[in-house]
Amino acid sequence: MKCKTSFTTWQIRVYCTVSRYRPPTLPGSKYITPQGAKRLREELHELWHDERPRVTAAVAAAAAQGDRSENAEYTYGKKRLHEIDRRVRFLRKRLEGMVIVDIEAERGRRDRERVYFGAWVQLEHEDGGLRWYRVVGPDEFDMASDYVSMDSPLGKSLLGKRLDDEITVTLPAGAQTFTVAAISYEAAPTRSRAPG
């Protein structure tokens, strides 16, 4: 909200302009694993070829009933169509610029002793507990509880680290220190839980 104050001899006036403008959010990194890209493509296909036609048919049936102003099925169907269209636009735009990083194809090009995108990293917590995390792109960290976005504070701290390096990450509960205990670029290692 922007406000300007103007002074006159008789009164003080405050003029405020309210805007709906919000600065655009910065897009996340454009890296993704083949599994993450496949999941986004499947979501796009399901939305465009299955859900959208089903919702469109329901909206058409609701519109055929007459008065649209009091027809909740029509109103909610139109809202759902807008949500689907917005998500489809986002997925198409996002997939268009993605860089699919296949760890298997880059096997000989990477230093296997450093943490890069797609690596499984075992961290030792301050209390001695061990836990595996995988560094992935921002569009796929929700695929599993042990996936960490490369754009997150923990993910940024891990990139480029070596075995036995210590990292300190500021979390809402306070700063925590972790030690890199193991690095793997193979399939998901056996996961061990942190105590507590």
N, C-alpha and C positions, 0 to 999 in steps of 0.2 A: 504494500500500500504506500503510495506516495502522497505526502501532505505538504501543502504550502500555506504559509501564514501571511495574511495581508493586514496591515494596520491602517485604520482610518481614524479620524478624530472622534467618531461616535461609537465605533464598535471594533471588535477584533473578529475577523473572519478566518476560518480554517477551511480550505478546500482540499478534499481528499479524492483521489481517483483510485478506484478499486479495479483491478485487472484480473482476468482469468489466466493470464499468461504465466506459465511455469517454465523455468529454464529446462531445456531438454536434458535427460539423463544421459550420461556417457555410456555408450555401448560397451559391453564386456569384451574381453579378448576374443579373437575370432578363431581360436584353436579348438578342435573337438576330436575325440577319438572316433574310430569307425563305428563302435557300438552306440555312441551318443548321436552321431549323424543318422544312423539307421532308425533310432527311436524317434528323432524329430521328423524324419520322412514318413514314418508310419503314422505319427500323430497327424501330420498334414493330410495324408491320404485318407485317414479315417474321418477327419473333419470335413473334407471337401467331397468325398464320394459316399459317405454313409450318413453322418449326422446332419449335414446341411440339407440334403434332399428330404430327409425325414422331417426336419423342422419346417422346411418350405411347404411340404404337403400339409402339415398340421396348421400352418398359418393360413393357407388357402382354404382349408376346410372351415376354419374359424371365421374367415372373412365372408364365406358364403352364408353364414348364419344371420347376417344382417348388421344391425347397429354395432359399429366397431368401437364407439366411444365407451360402451359399457361391457365390452367383450374382453374379459381377462385373458382368455386363451390367446386371442389375437395380440394383445398388448405384450404379454410375456413371450410369445413366439417371436415377435418382431425384435424384442430386446435380445433374445437368444441368438437370432440371426446376426445382429450387429456384433455380438460378442464373438461368434464364430468367424465372421468376416475379418474382424480386427486381429484375431489370433492367426488366421490364414495369411493375412498380409504380413504380419510379423514373422511367421515361420518362413515364408517365401523369401523375404528380404534377408533374414538371418542366414538361411541355408545358402543363399546366393554368394555371400562373401566368406563363407567358412573355409578354413584350411584344415583338411582332415589329416591328422598326424597318425600314421600307422607305425607303431613302435617296432613291429616285426620287420618292416621294410627298412627301417633306419638302424638296424642292429649294428652294423659295422661303422656307422658314422658318428656314434655318440660315445662319450667317455662314460662307461658303465659304472664308474665310481662317483659320479655326480648325480644330483637330483635334477631331472628335467621333466617336462610335460609328459604325463602318462606313467610316471614311475610310482611304484609302491614303496613307501618309506615307513620304516618302523621307528617310532619315536619312544624314547624313554622319558617318562614324566618325572617330575621332581620327587615324587613319592616312590619311584622305582618301578612303577607299572609300565608295561610295554603295550603299544597298540599300533596297528598298521593303518596307514592312510594312503590314498591314491590321489595324486595331483591331476586334476582334470579341468576342463573348460567351464565357464560360468553357466553354460546351458545344460550341464549334465551332473552337477554336484548333488542333485536331489535323487539320483538313481540308486544310491546306497548311502547308508549312514556313515561309512568310512571314506567317502569321496570328499575331497577338499578342493574348492575352486582355486585356480591359480591367481585369481584376483583378490582372494581373501587375505587378511593379514598373515595367517599361517601359511597359505600357499605362496605368497610373495617371499616370506622368510625362508621357505624351504628351497626355492629354485636356486640351483648352482651350488648347493651345499654338498659336502663330502661326509664320509663316514666319520663319526665321533665329533663332528662340528656341533657346537651349541648354538641354539637360537633362543631369543627372548621375544615373546609375543604379548602384546598388550590386549587383554581380554576384559570384558565388562567386570569380572570379579577381581581384576588386577593383573599385573604382569606375571607370566609363567615362563619358565625356562625348560626347554626340551633338548635332548641330545639325540642326534641321528644314530640309531643303533644298527640299522640295516637298510640296504637299497636293493630293489629287485625290479627288473623289467619283464619278468616272466608272468605267467598267469597269476591270479590272485593267490597270495601266500596264505598259510594258515593264520587266521586272525587270533590274537590273544587279547584279552580284555584288560583294561586298567583296573586295579583294585578299587573297591569302593562302590 
